[in-house]
Amino acid sequence: MESFVAIDGSKFSAVNHTGRVYTRARLRKLFAEIDGQIGSYFEMLESADEAEKHANEAQHGGVTEEDSTPGRTEGLASKDRAGTGRDR
């Protein structure tokens, strides 16, 4: 079975600007640039996380998130009471 397409007698010509032509070499270069930018972004995120971690440690006197979880605060409070010499 053959297919035919009829367009009211108009002639179409495809024209592409040379700046919009993507060759394999150009795509490889573009992908390498994108990968480099993604890598830089991840490095920036990691350094920001480290800076935030150090700022939180300095602000909270070295208490980490693990120490302040709900299950652990009771244990820390009882340790604190035991060290003060109070009777239970």
N, C-alpha and C positions, 0 to 999 in steps of 0.2 A: 504494500500500500504506500503510495507516494503522498506527500503533504505539500501543499502549495500555500503561499501567503501572498495576498494581493493588497497592495497599498495604492490608493487612488492615483497612481502615476507619479508620485513624488520620488525624488532621488535624494538619498541620504548619503552623506560622506562623513566618516568619523575622522575627527581631527583632534589630536592630543598634543598638548604643549610638551616640549622636551623636558621641562622641569617636573612633569608629572609622570614620567616614564620610570618605572621601578625595575631595574635589572637585578639579577641575582647578586651581583657584587654590591650594588647600592643597598639592597635589603640586608645583606650580611653586615654592612657597615652600620646601618640604621639599628639593627638588632643589638649589635655590640655597644652602641652608644646608649641604648635604652637599658641594657643590662648593667652598664656602668653607672647610670643614674640611679637605678634601683639599689645597687650595692652601696652607693654613697648615702642614699636615704636610710637604708638599714643601719649603716654605721652611725649616722646622726641620731637615730632613734636609740641605739645602744648607749651612746655617750650621754644622751639626755637621761636615760634610765639610771645610769651609774651616778650622774650628778644629783638626780633626785634622791637616790638611795643614800648617798653620803650626806645630803642636806637633812634628810629625815633622821638619820642616825645622830647627827650633831644636835638637831633640835630636840630629840626625845631621849638623849643620853644613852644611846646604844640599844634601846628597847626595840626589838624587831617586831614585825607583824605577827610572827609565829608566837611570840611571848604574849601578845595582846589578844589572842583568840579567845572566844568566850569560855571554852573548856579549861584554859590554862590560867585565867585570871584568878579563879578561886584558889588554885594551888599557890600562886604567887602571893596572894593575900595571906594565906595561912602560914607561909614561910616567913612573911614579914612579921606577923604576930608572934611567931615562935621566937624570933630574934629580939623582940622588945622586952621580954621578961614578964609579960602579962600572963596571968592565970587564965586557963580556958574555961 
